[in-house]
Amino acid sequence: MTTVFQGGQDVTDTEDEDVFDEEEIPLEKSPFTRGFKHVDSVRLKSVDGPGQPGQANHGLPRSSSSLARLSMFIRRSLRIPFRSQRSFTGDHSKWDGAAMENARCFTSNSPTKMGPSEVPNRLDELLDNKRLNRIQRSSPAPRVSLKDVSKSFKSSPIWRSIDSEDSGYSGCSLESSDDAKSRSESESQFTLSASSYSIFHKLFLLKTDHSKVINEITIKNFAEKDTVKSIIRKTDWPPRHEIRQTLWKELCRGKDFDSSRSLYISELENVKRSKRTTHPHFLKEDGVVIHNFDLNERGALNLMSLLTVIERMRPEVTSAPILYPLCALMLHFLDEADVFACIQYLLSSKGFIMTSPIQWTAAPYTICALIKKHKANAYNLLKRRLNTDDDNLIMKTMTDWLSWIFGGLPFMHVCRVVDCFLVEGHKFFIRTAISIVYIWSKMQKTGQFDDLSGKSQDERINVIKDELMHTAQHIGISTDTFILTAIKIRNLRSSTIARFQAQFEEKVKAEWSHKRHSVVRRDHRDIFTESFKSDIVDSEVAIDLMAALPPRLQLATPVLLFRLSQDGASFTKLWNNIDEASQTLILIRTSEGDIFGAFCSSPWSERNDRRERSKTKYFGTGESFVWRLDKKLGFPVIYFWAGRDAAAQQDDDIPQMFMTAGDKLMVIGSGSGDAIRISEELTQGMSRACKTFNSPALVEDEAYLIDELEVFEVLTSV
């Protein structure tokens, strides 16, 4: 099975990763209470405290507060506040209060202010865990003897709380003879979780095998340590909490964190010295969420600089629609260098950020399949609303899932989602998307949405997409409940997500391959030499371009003659470097991220042949072509000469205006418009529909600014 995410280490996935304190679910805040199942707590008997005498106790008082004590033990072991102490859930409502007017901002990039909060910081606990991004369960639980454990159990409050006759155990002295002081000490040293109480129940009431049950107790207590993941999930920090200024950096702190900060500062200086206005290509990508969470003007400028540096330093990232909103959110709490170091860590670590168009295109299929598996009722509702059983149509309602999270959810909810994402990776975004669909399905019962009868299939899909976005924007539940809804999706394993993702990536590849062969006429791709190295296209696109060359020119690797970023923006330098080349392959990348170019079959020095230019200013042959890179399909679309076919060559009306040039001008393809026109010292150009190649405008807006330009010499032999 193919790997879903790029490089680094995976986030550990374990069987009991989704176990959490059921008692912590704030049911009074949930509009869909029926969705939660609660397990009755084990009722324990105790001789301590007031109670009602019962026959089973032989007149001994039964404690009415045993459940409260059990809750206290669990809460102490998990270090979470009591319900009476959870007044911090109202912190969010005070965000715009008068008390915040004089508070200082986290950074100069945004108006997000730091303020007081009753939520515990817990940063020291997080830093004490040696492996922040993985749950430490690799070491086996220690085995203890029955004698040692029995000795500890007999001095513990749980041993004293079990009545001998009630339990069916006769002949055992259940009441410890220790005085009150030693009893209190043993209570403070012995704390058990809820699952351990159920194991005691099996041990003393069901007379199960002692050795097996004791081993189960030790394993359970070892596995239920309060890990980083459980701390992040359970602690509901409001957006203004001071911890995020440090927490996010610590969660992303790798061995190269400080060097990444220095790298950003130096690379930013290089960008500023170049004095060339560039825009990150991420902004032109399909599916990118353009939402900066109300950064101020300075923050918006820093965001553009940050994305530009990321793009320059990570050229292997071909698709990352999440980078814009994620960087924007981080800039509310961290400075630009820290955000860059965090993004470097996430891109280098496995399971956090997907980096290819195929992965992002397959993600809605994966989410749809997981909803079908884990939220069958919501999936069936989607089928009824769409009036179809076609999974491909149902998947279309999931295509905006990233916008639900970063463009729909309230700011405080997004902060909590990113808290968990930095520990659990991309998997938590999957949980979040499934939760939004689940909440949408619950809201259907209230009749908030319109009837879809009489609407076409496309109209139904668009209506449901709008409803899902509306659900995210008006989520209606607290951040605490929303996170609990996400982690309550049981048995959602990383292996399952990886299997679905790999399956649908293969499906997307097959669909794109079919479109590739049906849209463009391609030559055979058996190239007998290495592809050329380019800063504009990858090796796959380079091979595609080489395959489009005449067969005699496919025997040698094209050689770089000119690169704008290295040789400078000068026509004089360009002509000096490329004039003597017999054939040239040109690649252009615009400031908006469009990529296109041409193959020119004649030397550019022919522009200086005055005798020939007196007849016509155009030169070149019918082997020339222009091309553009299809962003969605990821391959070049080739536009050959319109008169290439034998039948077309008999048409005298087909233009043969392949190439022309001047001292400060380069034109490739003409006829009603120039396919490629470059002027102004290689800084800007135009592209319009061209009759010579029967090509449309190669860029959407016709006019463009040149970000990078490369010219390769195409050799006839090695």
C-alpha positions, 0 to 999 in steps of 0.5 A, spaced: 500 500 500 502 506 498 504 511 503 499 517 504 503 522 507 510 525 506 516 523 510 518 523 517 515 519 523 507 517 523 503 519 529 502 513 533 495 510 533 492 505 538 486 501 540 484 505 546 486 512 543 479 514 543 477 513 550 475 519 554 471 521 560 464 520 559 462 524 565 465 530 562 460 531 556 456 537 557 450 534 556 446 540 557 450 544 551 449 538 546 443 539 541 443 532 540 444 528 547 441 522 544 448 521 540 451 519 546 451 513 550 453 513 558 455 507 562 453 506 569 458 507 574 460 501 578 456 502 585 461 501 591 460 500 598 464 504 603 464 504 611 466 511 611 461 517 611 454 518 612 449 513 608 443 509 609 443 502 613 442 496 608 440 489 609 446 487 604 451 491 609 448 488 615 446 494 618 453 498 616 452 505 613 452 505 605 456 511 603 451 516 599 458 519 596 461 513 593 460 515 586 462 522 588 469 519 591 470 515 585 469 521 580 474 525 585 479 519 584 478 519 576 479 527 576 485 527 580 488 522 576 486 525 569 488 532 573 481 535 570 477 540 574 470 538 577 464 541 574 463 546 579 470 549 577 468 549 570 466 556 570 471 557 564 467 555 559 464 562 560 470 565 558 469 565 551 463 570 552 467 575 555 472 576 549 470 583 547 469 585 554 471 591 557 476 587 561 480 586 554 481 593 552 487 594 555 490 587 554 496 586 550 496 583 543 499 576 542 503 579 536 503 585 532 500 581 526 493 581 529 488 584 534 488 578 538 489 579 545 492 575 551 487 576 557 486 572 564 483 565 564 481 560 569 483 555 565 489 551 567 496 552 563 498 545 564 504 547 559 509 544 564 505 537 564 506 538 556 513 539 557 515 533 562 512 528 556 519 527 553 515 525 546 510 530 545 508 528 538 507 520 540 503 517 546 509 513 550 506 506 550 512 502 546 515 499 553 511 493 556 507 494 562 511 492 568 509 485 571 508 485 579 507 479 583 500 477 586 503 477 593 506 485 592 499 487 589 495 483 594 499 487 599 497 494 596 490 492 595 489 490 602 491 497 605 487 501 599 480 504 600 477 499 595 479 493 599 476 496 605 469 498 601 468 491 598 463 487 603 465 480 604 459 477 604 456 481 599 462 479 594 461 472 596 468 472 599 468 468 606 474 467 610 478 474 608 479 479 613 477 485 609 477 491 614 484 494 615 487 494 622 491 501 620 489 507 624 486 513 620 493 516 619 496 510 615 489 509 612 489 516 609 496 516 607 494 509 603 488 513 600 493 519 597 498 514 594 493 509 591 489 512 585 485 507 580 481 509 574 474 507 572 476 501 568 480 499 574 474 498 578 471 494 573 477 489 574 476 489 581 469 487 580 471 481 576 477 479 581 473 479 587 466 478 585 467 473 579 473 469 582 476 470 576 484 468 575 488 472 579 494 473 575 490 475 569 486 480 572 492 483 576 496 483 569 490 487 566 490 492 572 497 494 571 496 494 563 490 499 564 493 503 569 500 504 564 496 505 558 491 511 562 497 515 563 495 523 562 498 523 555 499 530 551 494 528 546 489 527 552 491 533 555 490 537 549 483 534 548 481 535 554 483 542 556 479 547 553 483 553 552 480 560 550 483 563 544 486 569 548 489 564 553 497 565 554 499 558 553 498 558 545 504 563 545 508 557 547 504 551 546 504 551 538 512 552 538 513 546 543 508 541 539 512 543 533 519 543 536 524 539 532 531 539 532 532 544 526 527 549 529 532 554 531 536 553 524 529 554 520 528 561 524 535 563 522 533 560 515 527 564 514 530 571 516 536 570 511 531 568 505 526 574 507 532 579 506 534 575 499 526 576 497 526 583 499 533 585 495 530 582 489 525 588 489 521 583 484 513 583 486 511 576 487 505 572 489 505 565 492 502 560 487 498 557 493 493 563 492 492 560 485 490 553 487 484 550 486 480 549 493 485 554 497 481 557 503 483 565 502 481 566 510 486 570 514 482 570 520 482 578 520 489 579 520 491 587 520 494 590 514 501 588 517 499 581 518 497 580 511 503 583 508 507 578 513 503 572 511 504 574 503 512 574 505 511 568 509 508 564 503 513 566 498 519 564 503 515 557 504 514 556 496 522 558 495 524 553 500 520 547 499 519 547 491 517 539 492 510 542 495 506 542 489 499 543 492 498 545 499 491 549 499 491 549 507 497 553 508 494 560 507 489 559 512 494 555 517 499 560 517 494 566 517 491 563 524 498 562 527 500 569 525 495 571 530 499 568 536 506 567 533 511 571 529 513 570 522 520 566 523 516 561 529 511 560 524 516 558 518 519 553 523 513 550 525 510 549 517 517 546 516 516 541 521 509 539 519 511 539 512 517 534 514 513 530 518 509 524 516 501 525 517 500 532 517 500 536 511 499 533 504 503 536 498 500 533 492 494 535 488 492 527 487 492 527 495 488 533 496 483 531 490 482 524 493 481 527 500 473 528 499 473 521 497 476 518 503 472 523 508 465 520 504 468 513 505 469 514 513 462 517 514 459 511 510 463 507 515 462 510 522 456 515 521 451 510 517 445 515 519 448 521 516 451 517 510 444 515 509 441 522 510 445 524 504 443 519 500 436 520 501 437 528 500 440 527 494 436 521 491 442 517 489 446 511 491 452 513 487 458 514 491 461 519 486 455 524 487 455 524 494 462 525 494 461 532 491 458 534 497 464 533 501 469 537 496 469 544 500 471 540 507 477 544 508 473 551 507 468 548 513 474 548 518 478 554 516 472 558 513 466 556 516 467 554 524 468 560 529 475 562 531 475 559 537 473 552 534 478 553 529 484 554 535 482 548 538 482 544 532 489 546 530 491 545 538 489 537 536 492 537 529 499 539 532 499 533 536 494 528 532 496 530 525 491 530 518 487 525 522 484 530 526 482 534 520 478 528 518 475 527 525 473 535 524 470 534 517 466 528 519 463 531 526 460 537 521 457 532 517 454 528 523 452 535 526 448 537 520 445 530 520 442 532 527 440 539 525 436 535 519 431 533 525 429 540 527 427 541 520 431 547 519 433 546 511 429 546 505 425 540 501 429 538 495 424 535 491 423 538 484 431 540 484 436 537 479 442 533 481 447 539 481 442 543 484 441 538 490 449 538 491 449 545 491 444 546 496 447 540 501 454 544 500 451 550 502 447 547 508 454 544 510 457 550 510 451 553 514 452 548 519 459 550 520 458 557 521 452 556 526 455 550 529 451 552 536 455 548 541 461 549 545 468 548 543 469 543 548 462 539 546 465 540 539 472 536 540 468 531 544 464 530 538 470 529 534 474 524 538 467 520 540 468 517 533 470 510 535 475 506 532 477 511 527 484 508 525 490 511 521 491 505 518 484 505 515 484 512 513 491 510 509 488 504 506 482 509 503 486 514 501 491 510 497 485 506 494 482 513 492 489 516 490 489 510 485 482 512 482 484 519 481 490 517 478 486 513 473 481 518 472 486 523 470 490 518 466 484 517 462 482 525 461 490 526 459 489 521 453 482 524 451 484 531 451 491 531 448 494 528 443 501 525 445 507 522 442 510 515 445 513 517 452 519 512 451 524 517 452 531 514 452 535 519 456 534 523 462 529 529 463 532 536 464 532 539 470 528 545 471 526 550 477 519 551 473 516 544 472 518 537 475 521 531 472 514 528 469 512 534 466 519 535 463 519 528 460 512 530 457 515 536 453 521 531 451 516 526 448 512 532 444 519 533 441 520 531 434 523 523 434 530 525 432 531 530 438 529 525 443 536 522 444 539 527 448 537 531 454 536 539 453 541 543 456 540 550 460 542 556 456 539 561 460 535 562 467 532 569 469 533 568 476 541 567 475 542 571 469 538 577 470 532 580 466 536 583 460 534 581 453 542 582 451 544 577 456 538 572 453 540 573 446 548 572 447 546 566 451 541 563 446 542 565 439 547 560 436 542 554 439 539 550 433 532 549 437 530 551 443 525 549 449 522 555 453 519 555 459 515 561 463 512 561 470 508 567 471 507 571 478 500 568 478 503 561 478 501 560 470 506 555 467 507 555 459 512 555 454 514 553 447 518 549 442 522 553 437 525 549 431 529 555 428 535 559 431 533 565 434 539 568 430 535 568 424 532 575 426 538 578 424 538 575 417 536 582 413 535 578 406 530 573 409 527 579 414 525 583 408 521 578 405 517 576 412 519 578 419 517 571 421 521 565 421 521 557 424 518 551 421 512 547 422 515 543 428 514 548 433 509 548 438 506 552 444 504 549 451 501 550 457 501 546 464 494 544 466 494 545 473 488 540 475 491 534 471 498 536 472 501 535 465 502 539 459 497 541 453 501 541 447 498 545 441 502 543 435 502 547 428 495 547 425 497 545 418 501 539 421 496 534 418 497 532 411 490 534 409 491 541 413 497 542 409 493 543 403 489 549 406 493 556 404 489 560 409 493 556 415 498 561 417 506 560 418 508 565 423 512 561 428 517 566 431 519 573 430 524 577 435 527 584 436 532 587 440 527 588 446 522 583 443 520 576 443 514 573 439 512 566 438 506 564 434 501 569 431 495 570 427 489 574 430 494 574 436 500 572 439 501 566 443 507 568 447 509 575 447 515 578 451 517 585 452 520 590 457 526 587 459 523 580 460 519 582 465 512 582 462 508 579 456 501 578 453 498 571 451 492 571 446 488 566 441 493 564 436 491 561 429 498 559 427 497 553 433 490 554 433 491 555 441 487 559 446 490 564 451 495 560 455 494 565 461 487 566 464 488 574 464 492 575 457 497 580 460 502 577 465 508 578 469 514 573 469 516 570 475 521 565 472 524 564 465 528 558 462 531 557 455 534 550 454 538 548 447 535 542 444 540 537 441 540 533 435 545 528 438 549 526 444 
